Amino acid sequence: MDRNPSPPSSEAEDEEASGDAVGDTVYSKHWLFSVLTKLIEVISPEKNDSNLSNEEIQTELEEEMENDICKVWDMSMDEDVALFLQEFNAPDIFMGVLAKSKCPRLTEICVGILGNMACFQDICMSISKDENLGQVLLQRLCDSDSPTLLETSRLLLTCLSQPDVANIWVERIRENPSVYDCVCFIMSSSTNVELLVKVGEVVDKLFDLDEDLMLNWIKNCSRQSVGQSTDDSPEELPDFNIVPCLLEAAKQVRSDSPEGLDVYMHILQLLTTVDEGIQAIDMPLIGSLIRVLQYMEDCGKRSVDNSKESKPDETEKSGLTQEDFHLKILKDICCELLSNMLQELTKENILEGLNQGHLNEQKCSCAFKNLLPLYFTAVESFHEALREADQTLADNLEKCFPSLRLQT
C-alpha cells in the first residue's frame, strides 16, 4: 500500500540548523551575510547609478533595510554574534559606511553596532588598533546628529574603560585637536541631557587617565583644529574655553540628571588638582561674583525708586529690612571672596580675563566700588597687575577712584 514519504528526522533538521547558527545562538549566518551584503550595496558605486538622486541615496534608508540592520544592532550584544561579525570583517564594512554615507540613521546604527562589539575585549583591541577606523570614529564627534554623537561617545567610553586599549585612544585623541573643539561645542550648545551626560563621562575618563591631556585642554593648546574638521563639523567654531563649557553642560543637566551633575562636578574637581585648572576656574568665578554685585546694585536702585513712589506699612518695612540684612550678608561674602581672588591674579591671568569678557572697565569699576575702602590692599595689588596688562584701563579706573592715585 502506497503511503507518503516520512518527513526528515528531527536530528537532520537540528544538524542543518546548527550548521547555519552563529555559535550557540539561534541566529542565522546566512541571514547575517545577506544583511551585510545589502549594507555593502547601500554605499557601493553601483547603487549611485540607480534612478534615485545621489542626495536621496545618501540621506534615506529603506524601511526594510533599517529594520534588518537594527536587528543586527540588537544581536551584536551577543559575544558569538560579535565574534562572527568580526570574522566577516564587519568593522571594515562599517568604516566604509561611516566614510561614505550621509544617512544619519545608518551612521548611528553602524557606530552603535561597533559600540556593542567593543564591549568584548579581543574585539575592542582589534577595533582600537585599526588606525583608519579610529580616525573615522573620532571624526563622528564633529557630527551634527545627536543620536550619532551619543553612540560615538558610548563607544569611546567603552574603549577608554578597557585598560589594554585606553592609552591607544588617549594618544589618538591627543593627536586630534578637533576632538577638543567638538566636545566643547557639544557641552556648550546641546540640550540633549543623555548626550551631555555621556560626553561628560568621556571627558571625566580622559582627564582621569591622562593629566597632560587635561592640562592641554585647560590651556587650550590644541587650536589647530579648524583645518582638520570634517564637512559634518560645526562651521566656524569659536575659541572654546573648557571651564565655561563644563559649567554650561552642568547647568543643562542639573535638573534632569543628578548623576550627570555628579560627573561634571567630578571633572571640575579633577581640574582643581593642578594650578592651571584652579586658575581656569578662577576667571569665570570672578566674572560671576562681579555680576552678583552688579545685580545687587540694581536691586538697591529699584528699592530706592519704589520707596519714593509708595510708603510701605510697618509689616512691609520689617520684611524689607530682613531682605536687606540677607543681601548684606551675601554682599559681604562675595566681596571677601572676590578680594582674595583678585589679589592673586597675574598679568597673564588678567589678560585672559579681559579676552574672555570676564573683566572690563564696567566690571572692574563695580568691583572697586564694592571693595573699597575695606579691601584696599587687594584692590591695589590687582590695580598694579592690571597696569601691566592694560595701561589705559588702569588709568581710567585711577581717575574714577582717586585713592588709588594717591598711593602710586
C-alpha positions in Angstrom: 0.0 0.0 0.0 1.4 3.3 -1.1 2.0 6.0 1.6 3.5 9.4 1.8 7.3 9.5 2.4 8.3 10.1 6.0 9.4 13.6 7.0 13.1 14.1 7.6 14.2 13.2 11.0 14.5 15.9 13.7 18.2 15.1 14.0 18.7 16.1 10.4 16.8 19.3 10.9 18.8 20.1 14.0 22.1 19.4 12.2 21.2 21.7 9.3 20.0 24.4 11.6 23.1 24.2 13.8 25.4 24.5 10.7 23.8 27.8 9.9 23.7 29.0 13.5 26.1 31.6 14.9 27.9 29.9 17.7 25.4 28.7 20.4 22.8 31.2 19.3 19.7 30.7 17.1 20.8 33.5 14.8 21.4 32.5 11.2 24.8 33.0 9.5 23.1 33.2 6.1 20.7 35.9 7.2 23.6 38.0 8.7 25.6 37.5 5.4 22.6 38.8 3.5 22.2 41.9 5.6 25.9 42.8 5.5 25.9 42.2 1.7 22.9 44.6 1.4 24.8 47.1 3.6 27.7 47.0 1.2 25.4 47.6 -1.7 23.9 50.7 0.0 27.3 52.5 -0.3 28.6 50.8 -3.5 29.2 52.9 -6.6 26.6 50.7 -8.5 23.9 52.0 -6.1 24.6 55.5 -7.2 23.8 54.6 -10.8 20.2 53.9 -10.0 17.3 56.3 -10.8 17.4 57.8 -7.3 19.4 61.0 -6.9 22.7 60.8 -5.0 21.3 63.0 -2.3 18.3 60.7 -1.7 20.6 57.6 -1.6 22.8 59.2 1.0 20.2 60.5 3.3 17.3 58.0 3.2 17.3 54.4 4.5 14.7 51.9 3.2 12.4 50.7 6.0 13.3 47.0 5.4 17.0 47.7 5.5 16.6 49.8 8.6 14.7 47.0 10.4 17.3 44.4 9.4 20.3 46.4 10.4 18.6 47.3 13.7 18.2 43.6 14.4 21.9 43.2 13.8 22.4 46.0 16.3 20.5 44.1 18.9 22.1 40.8 18.1 25.6 42.3 18.3 25.3 42.4 22.1 25.8 38.6 22.0 29.5 37.7 22.0 29.1 34.9 19.5 27.4 37.3 17.0 30.1 40.0 17.7 32.8 37.5 17.0 31.1 36.3 13.8 30.8 39.9 12.6 34.5 40.4 13.4 35.4 37.4 11.4 33.3 38.6 8.5 35.3 42.0 8.6 32.1 43.8 9.5 34.2 46.7 11.1 35.7 47.4 7.7 32.2 47.5 6.2 31.0 49.9 8.9 34.1 52.1 8.3 33.1 52.3 4.7 29.6 53.3 5.7 30.9 56.0 8.1 33.2 57.4 5.4 30.8 57.5 2.6 27.2 57.6 3.8 25.4 60.8 4.6 22.4 59.0 6.1 22.3 59.9 9.8 20.3 56.9 10.9 22.6 54.4 9.1 25.6 56.1 10.6 24.1 55.9 14.1 23.3 52.2 13.8 26.8 51.3 12.5 28.5 53.2 15.3 26.1 51.5 17.7 27.0 48.0 16.5 30.7 48.8 16.8 30.0 50.0 20.3 28.4 46.7 21.2 31.2 44.8 19.7 33.8 46.8 21.6 32.3 45.5 24.8 34.3 42.3 24.2 38.0 42.6 25.0 39.5 40.9 22.0 37.3 42.7 19.5 37.9 46.0 21.3 41.6 45.5 20.9 41.2 44.8 17.2 38.9 47.9 16.7 41.2 50.1 18.7 44.4 49.1 16.8 42.8 49.9 13.4 44.2 53.4 12.9 41.9 54.3 9.9 38.8 53.2 11.8 39.9 55.1 14.8 40.3 58.3 12.9 36.9 57.9 11.2 35.2 57.3 14.6 36.8 60.4 16.1 35.5 62.4 13.1 32.0 61.4 14.1 32.4 63.6 17.2 32.0 66.5 14.8 28.7 65.1 13.5 25.6 67.3 13.8 23.3 64.3 14.5 22.7 63.9 18.3 22.0 60.1 18.1 25.2 59.5 16.3 27.1 61.6 18.8 25.6 59.6 21.6 26.6 56.3 20.1 30.1 57.6 19.3 30.5 58.8 22.9 29.3 55.4 24.2 31.8 53.6 22.0 34.7 55.9 23.1 33.8 55.4 26.8 33.7 51.6 26.3 37.2 51.7 24.8 38.6 54.1 27.4 37.3 51.9 30.1 39.4 48.9 28.9 42.9 49.2 30.3 44.5 47.3 27.5 43.4 49.9 24.8 42.8 53.1 26.8 46.2 54.5 26.1 45.7 54.0 22.3 42.6 56.2 22.4 44.2 58.8 24.7 47.1 59.2 22.3 44.8 59.3 19.3 42.6 62.0 20.9 45.7 64.0 21.9 46.9 63.9 18.3 43.4 65.1 17.0 42.9 68.6 18.3 39.5 68.8 16.6 38.2 66.5 19.3 38.6 69.3 21.8 36.5 71.8 19.8 33.8 69.3 19.0 33.5 68.1 22.6 33.4 71.8 23.8 30.8 72.6 21.2 28.6 69.7 22.4 28.9 70.7 26.0 28.2 74.4 25.4 25.3 74.1 22.9 23.5 70.8 23.3 20.2 70.5 25.2 20.2 66.7 24.9 20.8 65.6 28.5 21.6 62.0 27.7 24.3 63.1 25.2 25.7 65.7 27.7 26.0 63.0 30.4 27.8 60.6 28.1 30.2 63.2 26.8 30.8 64.2 30.3 31.7 60.7 31.2 34.1 60.6 28.3 35.8 63.8 29.4 35.9 62.6 33.0 37.6 59.3 32.0 40.1 61.1 29.7 41.1 63.6 32.5 41.4 60.7 35.0 43.6 58.7 32.6 45.9 61.5 31.4 46.8 64.6 33.3 48.9 66.0 30.4 45.8 65.9 28.1 43.8 67.7 30.8 46.5 70.4 31.0 46.4 70.8 27.2 42.7 71.2 27.2 42.8 73.7 30.1 45.4 75.8 28.3 43.5 75.3 25.0 46.8 74.4 23.4 45.1 72.3 20.7 43.9 75.1 18.5 44.9 73.7 15.0 41.5 72.0 14.9 39.5 74.1 12.4 41.7 72.9 9.5 41.1 69.3 10.4 37.4 69.4 10.9 35.2 67.4 8.6 32.2 68.5 6.4 29.9 67.4 9.3 31.7 69.5 11.9 30.2 72.8 13.2 31.3 75.6 11.0 33.5 78.5 12.2 33.9 77.1 15.7 34.8 79.8 18.3 37.8 79.6 20.6 36.4 77.5 23.3 37.5 77.6 27.0 36.9 74.3 28.8 35.6 75.6 32.1 32.6 77.7 30.7 31.7 74.7 28.5 31.7 72.4 31.5 29.6 74.8 33.6 27.1 75.2 30.8 26.7 71.5 30.5 26.4 71.1 34.2 23.7 73.8 34.2 21.8 71.9 31.5 21.8 68.5 33.2 21.3 69.5 36.8 17.5 69.3 36.9 17.1 66.1 34.8 20.1 64.1 35.8 21.7 64.3 39.3 24.1 61.6 38.2 25.1 63.7 35.2 25.7 66.6 37.5 27.9 64.5 39.7 30.0 63.6 36.6 30.6 67.3 35.8 31.4 68.1 39.4 34.0 65.4 39.4 35.5 66.8 36.2 35.8 70.2 37.9 37.3 68.5 41.0 39.9 67.0 38.7 40.7 70.4 37.3 41.5 71.7 40.8 44.2 69.1 41.2 46.5 71.3 39.1 47.3 75.0 39.4 46.3 75.7 35.8 42.9 74.2 36.5 42.4 76.4 39.6 43.3 79.5 37.5 41.0 78.4 34.7 38.1 78.1 37.2 39.0 81.4 38.9 38.3 83.7 35.9 34.7 82.6 35.3 34.1 82.7 39.0 35.4 86.2 39.3 33.1 87.2 36.5 30.2 85.6 38.3 30.9 87.3 41.6 31.1 90.7 39.9 27.7 90.0 38.2 26.2 89.2 41.6 27.5 92.6 42.9 26.1 94.4 39.8 22.7 92.7 40.3 22.7 93.7 43.9 23.4 97.3 42.9 20.4 97.2 40.5 18.2 95.7 43.3 19.3 98.6 45.6 18.4 101.2 42.9 15.0 99.6 42.4 14.4 99.5 46.1 15.1 103.3 46.4 12.9 104.1 43.5 10.0 102.0 44.9 10.3 103.7 48.3 9.9 107.1 46.7 6.7 106.1 45.0 5.0 104.5 48.0 5.1 104.4 51.8 5.0 100.8 52.9 3.3 99.9 56.2 5.2 98.6 59.2 5.0 94.9 58.0 6.4 95.7 54.7 9.2 97.7 56.3 10.0 94.8 58.5 10.2 92.5 55.5 12.3 94.8 53.5 14.8 95.2 56.4 15.1 91.5 56.7 15.7 91.2 53.0 18.3 93.9 53.2 20.0 92.1 56.0 20.4 88.9 53.9 21.6 90.8 50.9 24.2 92.5 53.0 25.5 89.0 54.2 25.6 87.9 50.5 27.5 91.0 49.5 30.0 90.6 52.3 30.7 87.0 51.3 31.1 88.0 47.6 33.4 90.9 48.4 35.6 88.8 50.7 35.9 86.0 48.2 36.4 88.4 45.3 39.2 90.3 47.1 41.1 87.2 47.9 40.9 86.1 44.2 41.8 89.5 42.7 45.0 89.9 44.6 46.3 86.6 43.4 45.9 87.4 39.7 48.9 87.9 37.5 49.3 89.9 34.3 48.7 86.8 32.3 45.5 85.9 34.2 44.2 89.4 33.8 44.9 89.4 30.0 43.0 86.1 29.8 40.1 87.6 31.8 39.9 90.6 29.5 40.0 88.5 26.4 37.2 86.2 27.7 35.0 89.0 28.8 35.2 88.2 32.5 36.8 91.6 33.1 36.2 95.0 31.5 36.1 98.7 32.7 32.5 98.5 33.9 33.0 95.2 35.8 36.3 96.5 37.4 34.6 99.7 38.4 31.8 97.8 40.1 34.3 95.6 41.9 36.3 98.6 43.1 33.2 100.4 44.2 32.2 97.5 46.4 35.6 96.6 47.7 36.9 100.0 48.6 38.0 101.1 51.2 37.7 97.8 53.2 39.8 95.7 50.8 42.2 98.4 49.7 45.3 96.2 49.7 43.6 93.6 47.4 42.4 96.3 45.0 45.8 98.0 45.0 47.5 94.7 44.2 45.1 94.0 41.4 45.4 97.5 40.0 49.2 97.2 39.8 48.9 93.9 37.8 46.2 95.5 35.7 48.6 98.4 34.8 51.0 95.8 33.3 48.2 94.2 31.3 46.2 97.2 30.2 47.7 100.7 31.0 44.7 102.6 29.6 42.2 100.7 31.6 44.2 101.1 34.8 44.5 104.9 34.2 40.7 105.2 33.6 40.0 103.4 36.8 42.5 105.5 38.7 40.6 108.6 37.6 37.4 107.2 39.0 39.0 106.1 42.2 41.4 108.8 43.4 42.5 106.9 46.4 44.5 104.6 44.1 46.3 107.5 42.6 47.4 108.8 46.0 49.1 105.5 46.7 51.1 105.3 43.4 
